[in-house]
């Protein structure tokens, strides 16, 4: 019982440290979070997102017609 609590606590600490590193520690000039924001805010990424949305809508329409 105590072992499970210790393991759960350590897992939580590791996840919190990873989240802190992802959002707060810079890798180069930006944090990993800022790198993702920069990547996904580009015009090609936005166009790809629109294409995925359009394809998803077509798939949903096909699935609901049957």
C-alpha positions in Angstrom: 0.0 0.0 0.0 2.7 2.4 0.9 4.8 1.3 -2.0 2.0 2.2 -4.4 1.7 5.6 -2.8 5.4 6.3 -3.1 5.4 5.1 -6.8 2.4 7.3 -7.6 4.0 10.3 -5.9 7.3 9.8 -7.8 5.4 9.4 -11.1 3.5 12.7 -10.4 6.7 14.5 -9.6 8.3 13.3 -12.8 5.3 14.4 -14.9 5.3 17.8 -13.2 9.0 18.3 -13.8 8.6 17.3 -17.5 5.7 19.8 -17.8 7.8 22.5 -16.2 10.6 21.8 -18.6 8.3 21.8 -21.6 6.8 25.2 -20.8 9.6 27.0 -19.0 13.1 25.8 -20.0 14.4 27.2 -23.3 15.8 24.9 -26.0 17.8 27.4 -28.0 15.9 30.7 -28.2 12.5 29.3 -27.2 10.9 26.8 -25.0 9.5 23.6 -26.6 6.0 25.0 -26.2 7.0 28.2 -28.1 8.7 26.1 -30.8 5.4 24.2 -31.3 3.4 27.4 -31.4 5.8 28.9 -34.0 5.6 25.7 -36.1 1.8 25.4 -36.1 1.2 29.0 -36.7 2.9 29.0 -40.1 0.8 29.3 -43.3 1.6 25.7 -44.5 0.5 24.3 -41.1 -2.7 26.3 -41.2 -3.4 25.1 -44.7 -2.7 21.5 -43.7 -5.1 21.9 -40.7 -7.9 23.2 -43.1 -7.3 20.2 -45.3 -7.6 17.8 -42.4 -10.8 19.5 -41.2 -12.3 19.2 -44.6 -11.4 15.6 -44.9 -12.7 14.9 -41.4 -16.0 16.5 -42.3 -16.3 14.3 -45.4 -15.6 11.2 -43.4 -18.2 12.1 -40.8 -20.8 12.8 -43.5 -20.1 9.4 -45.1 -20.3 7.6 -41.8 -23.6 9.3 -40.8 -25.3 8.6 -44.2 -25.1 4.9 -43.7 
